[in-house]
Amino acid sequence: MNLHFIMNPFHYAFKVKDIASTRDFYINILGCTPGRFTETWIDFDFFGHQLSAHISVNIPEQDFCGTVDDVLVPIPHFGCILSMEQFKDVQTKLENADAHFIIKPQTRYAGQKGEQMTLFTQDFSGNPIEFKAYKNAEEVFLQ
């Protein structure tokens, strides 16, 4: 990634229905590397960040209460800012797997500062995930 600043990896723990389908999505579709795991949780290297998926029977429904560039987006969601090359790779992997796009790949803020490619998908437990790539990486934290 060509960002001109260094970021610390984040850690995010979230709920999933089961370990098998979670492994399938994050490893076989996205290409994440698995980390430590037990029968009730598993860690993944998610583009240099640590995800911890924990089994739960109480997974909330998606709430499309956010509006970004006139598009309703699910809140909460998590994701990753990628390079354009990485974004296209993830998009291709999701398309090849016939993954469900909550919001199909598109350009947000076209022709403006902060222009970016974005897509929303969901894992097999229904967790919304956004992937985005900025036309100009320097504009990630643009005000």
Contacts in CASP RR format, 6 or more apart in sequence:
PFRMAT RR
TARGET T0000
AUTHOR 0000-0000-0000
METHOD contacts of the structure
MODEL  1
MNLHFIMNPFHYAFKVKDIASTRDFYINILGCTPGRFTETWIDFDFFGHQ
LSAHISVNIPEQDFCGTVDDVLVPIPHFGCILSMEQFKDVQTKLENADAH
FIIKPQTRYAGQKGEQMTLFTQDFSGNPIEFKAYKNAEEVFLQ
1 81 0 8 1.000
1 82 0 8 1.000
1 83 0 8 1.000
1 86 0 8 1.000
1 137 0 8 1.000
2 83 0 8 1.000
2 137 0 8 1.000
3 137 0 8 1.000
3 138 0 8 1.000
3 140 0 8 1.000
4 137 0 8 1.000
4 138 0 8 1.000
9 48 0 8 1.000
9 49 0 8 1.000
9 50 0 8 1.000
10 49 0 8 1.000
10 50 0 8 1.000
11 49 0 8 1.000
11 50 0 8 1.000
11 51 0 8 1.000
11 52 0 8 1.000
12 49 0 8 1.000
12 50 0 8 1.000
12 51 0 8 1.000
12 52 0 8 1.000
12 78 0 8 1.000
13 51 0 8 1.000
13 52 0 8 1.000
13 53 0 8 1.000
13 54 0 8 1.000
14 51 0 8 1.000
14 52 0 8 1.000
14 53 0 8 1.000
14 54 0 8 1.000
14 78 0 8 1.000
14 127 0 8 1.000
15 53 0 8 1.000
15 54 0 8 1.000
15 55 0 8 1.000
15 56 0 8 1.000
15 58 0 8 1.000
15 59 0 8 1.000
15 125 0 8 1.000
15 127 0 8 1.000
16 22 0 8 1.000
16 53 0 8 1.000
16 54 0 8 1.000
16 55 0 8 1.000
16 56 0 8 1.000
16 59 0 8 1.000
16 123 0 8 1.000
16 124 0 8 1.000
16 125 0 8 1.000
16 127 0 8 1.000
17 55 0 8 1.000
17 56 0 8 1.000
17 59 0 8 1.000
17 124 0 8 1.000
17 125 0 8 1.000
18 55 0 8 1.000
18 125 0 8 1.000
19 37 0 8 1.000
19 39 0 8 1.000
19 40 0 8 1.000
19 41 0 8 1.000
19 42 0 8 1.000
19 53 0 8 1.000
19 55 0 8 1.000
21 123 0 8 1.000
21 124 0 8 1.000
21 125 0 8 1.000
22 42 0 8 1.000
22 53 0 8 1.000
22 123 0 8 1.000
22 124 0 8 1.000
22 125 0 8 1.000
23 34 0 8 1.000
23 42 0 8 1.000
24 124 0 8 1.000
25 123 0 8 1.000
25 124 0 8 1.000
26 32 0 8 1.000
26 34 0 8 1.000
26 44 0 8 1.000
26 46 0 8 1.000
26 51 0 8 1.000
26 53 0 8 1.000
26 123 0 8 1.000
27 33 0 8 1.000
27 34 0 8 1.000
27 44 0 8 1.000
28 97 0 8 1.000
29 93 0 8 1.000
29 94 0 8 1.000
29 97 0 8 1.000
29 99 0 8 1.000
30 46 0 8 1.000
30 90 0 8 1.000
30 93 0 8 1.000
31 93 0 8 1.000
32 44 0 8 1.000
32 45 0 8 1.000
32 46 0 8 1.000
32 47 0 8 1.000
32 51 0 8 1.000
33 44 0 8 1.000
33 45 0 8 1.000
34 42 0 8 1.000
34 43 0 8 1.000
34 44 0 8 1.000
34 45 0 8 1.000
35 42 0 8 1.000
35 43 0 8 1.000
35 44 0 8 1.000
35 45 0 8 1.000
36 42 0 8 1.000
36 43 0 8 1.000
37 43 0 8 1.000
40 54 0 8 1.000
40 55 0 8 1.000
41 52 0 8 1.000
41 53 0 8 1.000
41 54 0 8 1.000
41 55 0 8 1.000
42 52 0 8 1.000
42 53 0 8 1.000
43 50 0 8 1.000
43 51 0 8 1.000
43 52 0 8 1.000
43 53 0 8 1.000
44 50 0 8 1.000
44 51 0 8 1.000
44 53 0 8 1.000
46 79 0 8 1.000
46 80 0 8 1.000
47 80 0 8 1.000
47 82 0 8 1.000
47 86 0 8 1.000
49 80 0 8 1.000
53 125 0 8 1.000
59 125 0 8 1.000
59 126 0 8 1.000
59 127 0 8 1.000
62 74 0 8 1.000
62 102 0 8 1.000
62 122 0 8 1.000
62 126 0 8 1.000
62 128 0 8 1.000
63 74 0 8 1.000
63 75 0 8 1.000
64 72 0 8 1.000
64 73 0 8 1.000
64 74 0 8 1.000
64 75 0 8 1.000
65 72 0 8 1.000
65 75 0 8 1.000
66 72 0 8 1.000
66 73 0 8 1.000
66 74 0 8 1.000
66 75 0 8 1.000
67 73 0 8 1.000
68 108 0 8 1.000
69 108 0 8 1.000
69 109 0 8 1.000
71 103 0 8 1.000
71 108 0 8 1.000
73 103 0 8 1.000
73 120 0 8 1.000
73 128 0 8 1.000
73 130 0 8 1.000
74 102 0 8 1.000
74 120 0 8 1.000
74 128 0 8 1.000
76 128 0 8 1.000
77 120 0 8 1.000
77 127 0 8 1.000
77 128 0 8 1.000
77 129 0 8 1.000
77 130 0 8 1.000
78 127 0 8 1.000
78 128 0 8 1.000
78 129 0 8 1.000
78 130 0 8 1.000
79 129 0 8 1.000
79 130 0 8 1.000
79 131 0 8 1.000
79 132 0 8 1.000
80 131 0 8 1.000
80 132 0 8 1.000
81 132 0 8 1.000
81 133 0 8 1.000
81 134 0 8 1.000
81 140 0 8 1.000
82 90 0 8 1.000
82 131 0 8 1.000
82 132 0 8 1.000
82 133 0 8 1.000
83 133 0 8 1.000
83 137 0 8 1.000
84 117 0 8 1.000
84 133 0 8 1.000
84 135 0 8 1.000
86 133 0 8 1.000
87 117 0 8 1.000
87 119 0 8 1.000
87 131 0 8 1.000
87 132 0 8 1.000
87 133 0 8 1.000
90 119 0 8 1.000
90 131 0 8 1.000
91 105 0 8 1.000
91 119 0 8 1.000
91 131 0 8 1.000
94 101 0 8 1.000
94 119 0 8 1.000
94 121 0 8 1.000
99 121 0 8 1.000
100 121 0 8 1.000
100 122 0 8 1.000
101 119 0 8 1.000
101 120 0 8 1.000
101 121 0 8 1.000
102 120 0 8 1.000
102 121 0 8 1.000
102 122 0 8 1.000
102 128 0 8 1.000
103 118 0 8 1.000
103 119 0 8 1.000
103 120 0 8 1.000
104 119 0 8 1.000
105 117 0 8 1.000
105 118 0 8 1.000
105 119 0 8 1.000
106 117 0 8 1.000
106 118 0 8 1.000
106 119 0 8 1.000
107 115 0 8 1.000
107 116 0 8 1.000
107 117 0 8 1.000
107 118 0 8 1.000
108 115 0 8 1.000
108 116 0 8 1.000
108 117 0 8 1.000
108 118 0 8 1.000
108 132 0 8 1.000
109 115 0 8 1.000
109 116 0 8 1.000
113 136 0 8 1.000
113 139 0 8 1.000
113 142 0 8 1.000
114 134 0 8 1.000
114 135 0 8 1.000
114 136 0 8 1.000
114 139 0 8 1.000
114 142 0 8 1.000
115 134 0 8 1.000
115 135 0 8 1.000
115 136 0 8 1.000
115 139 0 8 1.000
116 132 0 8 1.000
116 133 0 8 1.000
116 134 0 8 1.000
116 135 0 8 1.000
117 132 0 8 1.000
117 133 0 8 1.000
118 130 0 8 1.000
118 131 0 8 1.000
118 132 0 8 1.000
119 130 0 8 1.000
119 131 0 8 1.000
119 132 0 8 1.000
120 128 0 8 1.000
120 129 0 8 1.000
120 130 0 8 1.000
121 128 0 8 1.000
121 129 0 8 1.000
121 131 0 8 1.000
122 128 0 8 1.000
122 129 0 8 1.000
123 129 0 8 1.000
134 140 0 8 1.000
END
